Amino acid sequence: MTNMDGVDFVKDIYPNLSETERVRVDLAAAYHLIEYFQMSDSIYTHISARLPGDKEYFIINPYGTRFSEVKASELVTIDLNGTIIDDPCGMGANPAGFTIHSAIHGARPDVKCALHTHTIAGVALSSTQSGILPINQWSLQFYHGVSRHKYEGIALNLEERERLVCDLGEQNKVLILDNHGLMTMGENVGEAFTLMYNLERVCKVQMSVLASGQPVNTIDSDVCDLTYNQYKHFSEISQRGGFHAEWLAYLRLLEKVSPSYKE
Ligand SMILES: [Zn+2]
């Protein structure tokens, strides 16, 4: 099915797809992966992707579907004002999802995908004042570039969007929503998903360490900086034919466990 670097696999997965269609397939894949790795929260939380082109449209899941039911052809297209452009299932979009994702896509054109979760570990960490502690290798990829946003209730108030994007800042790709959950962003769906996969593991480890009550080893700040930069370097050298090797690995997994995403 595939060679080792996955480039042939890409041709199998994306046969003659336009850039827009590829974004739809990638976004649907992210929903299935979030469910597969047990990071979903029933029908809640949301992942969005900005569509290529001049118009400021983004796509999101039909409200009410389980993540493993999401299909590329059924995603809801919405503009930054909340107007539904296309809704193949007639299910609409989660209003809180619109508030959060329209804020990010409106303020950060560099963000092509925004991914939000409520997991046990993520909500637990978001409820701590310390945020992510630099206490293990995984956590050091988040040593810089993480923002926080204070909880204001379920995100139905559109005025919150201004404060949310102000807290996110102009460059960060990780946002801890205090007492609520996690958000990651990427230049493509794969980057946002991979960041979330790693962030989730960081949260699980940190909450386990804190629960142990044991004294914690510290890591010198210069080693933290070094490791942060090493992570960035590894990400850059992991490109395969325009795709990140890790994203291709996840798509190959979905071909075995949940191939309906690309329908
Ligand atoms: Zn939420």
Residues whose N, C-alpha, C, O or C-beta is under 5 A from the ligand:
A	BS01	ZN	G181
